[in-house]
Structure formats: structure tokens, C-alpha cells
């Protein structure tokens, strides 16, 4: 038995997948991605919790226990040629790596975006000058330029930051400038 056409009621059609299963459906079958995220989060957590995860000073030397194999006398990964605990050195080095990664990237992102924004928006001579500077920096390989700057300034974490800041802002400036030029041509 069918309903007459004048009495038919339209049922609402849901738009998109149901909210309860959307996240599961989206990430199902992406095990390598999930494992990668878990490893990155584990690494960040281990580096941030380094003082609580190890009882050894990363620079403390114990010559009597030099080159101890992994697992001996409380040294999970052993010791190096000076008797320093390898695990504590890895964890504390991770802290410095995270500082460089997030600190240098943030400064380069902000500065490069600002240069690209000004260059793309104002154009003319400002754009020509900024983009010639970008071309000069792009002409040299990244690692060679950073090592040259560090060789001139001397070793140290501050000089490493400065060298990375001087070189890494360039791609951000180019990308933002290109997006600003595209946006300027739209209505």
C-alpha cells in the first residue's frame, strides 16, 4: 500500500557521515600514521620529562664505569668512553633538539611571513629588494650557509639559533608573498 502523493512527507537526509563514527572511519586503516604520532608524542614526553626519567647527570663522568654495556649497574643504554650515561645524554639532547626545532621554526615562520606579506602587498621596489635578498639566500645550500655562519660567529647554541634564523625564513617569505599576490588579483 503506497501513500498518496499529496500526503507524502519528506524525510530529512543527513549531510555527511554520522558524528559518532566519523573519527573512527577517518583514521581506520592508517596504522603507520597512528604509530608515527605515538612515537613523536613519546619522544617529546621523554625529552620534557628527562630530569624525572633518569637519575644521572648527562655531563657527569665516571671513568671507572667507562664503556659499560647496556643494562649494567643501572645504565639502561650503557655508558660512553667517559663513563657518562647514554640514556640521560639522549634525553637531555632531545630537550635541546626540541628547543631548536620549535624555537627556530617559530621565529622563522613569523619573520618570513611578515617579509612575504610586506613584499606581496606593497610590491614595486620593496618587492624587488626583498625578493632579491630571498634569491641570494636561496642560491646557497641550507647546510653550507648555516655552517658558514656558525664558523664565522663561533660555536654555541645562541649562534646556532641565529644562523638558522638567518637562513630558514626564506621559504616562508616566498610562500606568503605568492599567496598575497594571488589574493590581490581576486575581486
C-alpha positions as a Markdown table, in Angstrom:
| # | Residue | x | y | z |
|---|---|---|---|---|
| 1 | Unk | 0.0 | 0.0 | 0.0 |
| 2 | Unk | 1.5 | 3.3 | -1.0 |
| 3 | Unk | 1.0 | 6.8 | 0.4 |
| 4 | Unk | -0.8 | 9.2 | -2.0 |
| 5 | Unk | 1.4 | 11.9 | -3.5 |
| 6 | Unk | -0.3 | 14.7 | -1.8 |
| 7 | Unk | 0.3 | 13.1 | 1.7 |
| 8 | Unk | 3.9 | 12.1 | 1.2 |
| 9 | Unk | 6.3 | 13.5 | 3.9 |
| 10 | Unk | 9.9 | 14.3 | 3.0 |
| 11 | Unk | 12.3 | 12.7 | 5.4 |
| 12 | Unk | 15.4 | 14.8 | 6.2 |
| 13 | Unk | 18.6 | 13.5 | 4.6 |
| 14 | Unk | 21.6 | 13.7 | 6.9 |
| 15 | Unk | 24.5 | 15.6 | 5.5 |
| 16 | Unk | 27.9 | 13.9 | 5.9 |
| 17 | Unk | 28.8 | 10.9 | 8.0 |
| 18 | Unk | 27.3 | 10.4 | 11.4 |
| 19 | Unk | 29.3 | 12.2 | 14.1 |
| 20 | Unk | 29.7 | 9.2 | 16.3 |
| 21 | Unk | 31.7 | 7.2 | 13.8 |
| 22 | Unk | 33.3 | 10.0 | 11.8 |
| 23 | Unk | 36.6 | 10.0 | 13.6 |
| 24 | Unk | 36.9 | 6.2 | 13.6 |
| 25 | Unk | 36.1 | 6.0 | 9.9 |
| 26 | Unk | 38.5 | 8.8 | 9.1 |
| 27 | Unk | 41.5 | 7.2 | 10.8 |
| 28 | Unk | 40.7 | 3.5 | 10.3 |
| 29 | Unk | 43.4 | 1.7 | 8.3 |
| 30 | Unk | 46.1 | 4.4 | 9.0 |
| 31 | Unk | 48.2 | 2.4 | 11.4 |
| 32 | Unk | 51.5 | 3.9 | 10.2 |
| 33 | Unk | 50.2 | 7.4 | 10.9 |
| 34 | Unk | 49.0 | 6.4 | 14.4 |
| 35 | Unk | 52.3 | 4.8 | 15.2 |
| 36 | Unk | 54.2 | 7.8 | 13.9 |
| 37 | Unk | 52.1 | 10.2 | 16.1 |
| 38 | Unk | 52.6 | 8.0 | 19.1 |
| 39 | Unk | 56.4 | 7.9 | 18.6 |
| 40 | Unk | 56.6 | 11.7 | 18.2 |
| 41 | Unk | 54.5 | 12.2 | 21.3 |
| 42 | Unk | 56.6 | 9.7 | 23.2 |
| 43 | Unk | 59.8 | 11.4 | 22.2 |
| 44 | Unk | 58.5 | 14.8 | 23.2 |
| 45 | Unk | 57.3 | 13.5 | 26.5 |
| 46 | Unk | 60.6 | 11.7 | 27.2 |
| 47 | Unk | 62.6 | 14.8 | 26.4 |
| 48 | Unk | 60.4 | 17.0 | 28.6 |
| 49 | Unk | 60.4 | 14.6 | 31.5 |
| 50 | Unk | 64.2 | 13.9 | 31.3 |
| 51 | Unk | 65.0 | 15.1 | 34.9 |
| 52 | Unk | 62.5 | 12.6 | 36.3 |
| 53 | Unk | 63.3 | 9.7 | 34.0 |
| 54 | Unk | 67.0 | 9.4 | 34.7 |
| 55 | Unk | 69.0 | 9.9 | 37.9 |
| 56 | Unk | 72.3 | 10.6 | 36.2 |
| 57 | Unk | 73.8 | 13.9 | 35.2 |
| 58 | Unk | 74.2 | 13.9 | 31.4 |
| 59 | Unk | 77.7 | 15.5 | 31.8 |
| 60 | Unk | 78.8 | 13.7 | 34.9 |
| 61 | Unk | 81.8 | 11.5 | 34.3 |
| 62 | Unk | 82.5 | 8.1 | 36.0 |
| 63 | Unk | 85.8 | 6.9 | 34.4 |
| 64 | Unk | 85.6 | 3.7 | 36.5 |
| 65 | Unk | 82.5 | 2.6 | 34.6 |
| 66 | Unk | 83.5 | 3.8 | 31.1 |
| 67 | Unk | 82.2 | 1.9 | 28.1 |
| 68 | Unk | 79.8 | -0.2 | 30.3 |
| 69 | Unk | 77.4 | -2.3 | 28.1 |
| 70 | Unk | 73.7 | -1.6 | 28.1 |
| 71 | Unk | 71.8 | -2.8 | 31.2 |
| 72 | Unk | 74.8 | -2.8 | 33.6 |
| 73 | Unk | 74.7 | -1.2 | 37.0 |
| 74 | Unk | 71.5 | 0.8 | 36.3 |
| 75 | Unk | 72.6 | 2.2 | 33.0 |
| 76 | Unk | 69.9 | 1.2 | 30.6 |
| 77 | Unk | 71.8 | 2.1 | 27.4 |
| 78 | Unk | 75.3 | 1.8 | 29.0 |
| 79 | Unk | 77.9 | 4.5 | 29.3 |
| 80 | Unk | 80.3 | 6.2 | 26.8 |
| 81 | Unk | 84.1 | 6.4 | 26.9 |
| 82 | Unk | 84.0 | 8.9 | 29.7 |
| 83 | Unk | 81.5 | 7.0 | 31.8 |
| 84 | Unk | 78.6 | 9.3 | 31.1 |
| 85 | Unk | 75.1 | 7.6 | 31.0 |
| 86 | Unk | 74.0 | 7.4 | 27.4 |
| 87 | Unk | 70.2 | 7.4 | 28.2 |
| 88 | Unk | 70.5 | 10.6 | 30.1 |
| 89 | Unk | 72.5 | 12.2 | 27.4 |
| 90 | Unk | 69.9 | 11.2 | 24.8 |
| 91 | Unk | 67.0 | 12.6 | 26.8 |
| 92 | Unk | 68.7 | 15.9 | 27.6 |
| 93 | Unk | 69.9 | 16.2 | 24.0 |
| 94 | Unk | 66.2 | 15.7 | 23.0 |
| 95 | Unk | 65.3 | 18.8 | 25.0 |
| 96 | Unk | 67.9 | 20.9 | 23.1 |
| 97 | Unk | 66.6 | 19.5 | 19.8 |
| 98 | Unk | 63.0 | 20.4 | 20.6 |
| 99 | Unk | 64.1 | 23.9 | 21.6 |
| 100 | Unk | 65.9 | 24.4 | 18.3 |
| 101 | Unk | 63.1 | 22.8 | 16.3 |
| 102 | Unk | 60.2 | 24.8 | 17.8 |
| 103 | Unk | 62.1 | 28.0 | 18.7 |
| 104 | Unk | 63.9 | 28.5 | 15.4 |
| 105 | Unk | 60.8 | 27.4 | 13.4 |
| 106 | Unk | 58.5 | 29.8 | 15.2 |
| 107 | Unk | 60.8 | 32.8 | 14.7 |
| 108 | Unk | 61.4 | 31.9 | 11.0 |
| 109 | Unk | 57.7 | 31.5 | 10.4 |
| 110 | Unk | 56.8 | 34.9 | 11.9 |
| 111 | Unk | 59.7 | 36.8 | 10.3 |
| 112 | Unk | 59.3 | 35.1 | 6.9 |
| 113 | Unk | 55.6 | 35.6 | 6.8 |
| 114 | Unk | 56.0 | 39.2 | 7.7 |
| 115 | Unk | 58.6 | 39.8 | 4.9 |
| 116 | Unk | 56.4 | 37.9 | 2.4 |
| 117 | Unk | 53.3 | 39.9 | 3.5 |
| 118 | Unk | 55.0 | 43.3 | 3.1 |
| 119 | Unk | 56.7 | 42.3 | -0.2 |
| 120 | Unk | 53.5 | 41.0 | -1.7 |
| 121 | Unk | 51.2 | 43.7 | -0.5 |
| 122 | Unk | 53.3 | 46.8 | -1.4 |
| 123 | Unk | 55.0 | 45.4 | -4.5 |
| 124 | Unk | 57.2 | 47.7 | -6.6 |
| 125 | Unk | 60.7 | 48.4 | -5.3 |
| 126 | Unk | 60.1 | 46.9 | -1.9 |
| 127 | Unk | 59.1 | 43.6 | -3.5 |
| 128 | Unk | 62.1 | 43.7 | -5.8 |
| 129 | Unk | 64.6 | 44.3 | -2.9 |
| 130 | Unk | 63.0 | 41.7 | -0.7 |
| 131 | Unk | 62.9 | 39.1 | -3.4 |
| 132 | Unk | 66.5 | 39.7 | -4.5 |
| 133 | Unk | 67.5 | 39.0 | -0.9 |
| 134 | Unk | 65.4 | 35.9 | -0.9 |
| 135 | Unk | 67.1 | 34.8 | -4.2 |
| 136 | Unk | 70.6 | 35.4 | -2.8 |
| 137 | Unk | 69.8 | 33.3 | 0.3 |
| 138 | Unk | 68.2 | 30.5 | -1.9 |
| 139 | Unk | 71.4 | 30.4 | -4.1 |
| 140 | Unk | 73.3 | 28.7 | -1.3 |
| 141 | Unk | 72.6 | 25.2 | 0.1 |
| 142 | Unk | 71.0 | 25.5 | 3.6 |
| 143 | Unk | 73.5 | 23.4 | 5.5 |
| 144 | Unk | 76.6 | 25.1 | 3.9 |
| 145 | Unk | 75.2 | 28.5 | 4.7 |
| 146 | Unk | 74.4 | 27.6 | 8.3 |
| 147 | Unk | 77.8 | 26.0 | 8.8 |
| 148 | Unk | 79.5 | 29.1 | 7.3 |
| 149 | Unk | 77.6 | 31.5 | 9.6 |
| 150 | Unk | 78.4 | 29.3 | 12.7 |
| 151 | Unk | 82.1 | 29.2 | 11.6 |
| 152 | Unk | 82.1 | 33.0 | 11.5 |
| 153 | Unk | 80.2 | 33.6 | 14.7 |
| 154 | Unk | 81.7 | 30.7 | 16.7 |
| 155 | Unk | 80.2 | 27.7 | 18.4 |
| 156 | Unk | 77.3 | 27.9 | 20.8 |
| 157 | Unk | 73.5 | 27.4 | 20.9 |
| 158 | Unk | 72.8 | 31.1 | 20.5 |
| 159 | Unk | 74.9 | 31.3 | 17.3 |
| 160 | Unk | 73.2 | 28.1 | 16.0 |
| 161 | Unk | 69.8 | 29.8 | 16.6 |
| 162 | Unk | 71.0 | 32.9 | 14.8 |
| 163 | Unk | 72.3 | 31.0 | 11.8 |
| 164 | Unk | 69.1 | 29.0 | 11.4 |
| 165 | Unk | 67.1 | 32.2 | 11.7 |
| 166 | Unk | 69.1 | 33.9 | 9.0 |
| 167 | Unk | 68.6 | 31.1 | 6.6 |
| 168 | Unk | 65.2 | 29.5 | 7.3 |
| 169 | Unk | 62.8 | 32.4 | 6.9 |
| 170 | Unk | 63.2 | 32.4 | 3.1 |
| 171 | Unk | 60.7 | 29.7 | 2.1 |
| 172 | Unk | 58.0 | 31.2 | 4.3 |
| 173 | Unk | 58.5 | 34.6 | 2.7 |
| 174 | Unk | 58.1 | 33.1 | -0.8 |
| 175 | Unk | 55.0 | 31.2 | 0.0 |
| 176 | Unk | 53.3 | 34.1 | 1.8 |
| 177 | Unk | 54.3 | 36.5 | -1.0 |
| 178 | Unk | 52.8 | 34.2 | -3.6 |
| 179 | Unk | 49.5 | 33.8 | -1.7 |
| 180 | Unk | 49.3 | 37.6 | -1.2 |
| 181 | Unk | 49.8 | 38.2 | -5.0 |
| 182 | Unk | 47.0 | 35.6 | -5.7 |
| 183 | Unk | 44.7 | 37.3 | -3.2 |
| 184 | Unk | 45.4 | 40.7 | -4.7 |
| 185 | Unk | 44.2 | 39.6 | -8.1 |
| 186 | Unk | 40.9 | 38.3 | -6.9 |
| 187 | Unk | 37.9 | 40.5 | -6.7 |
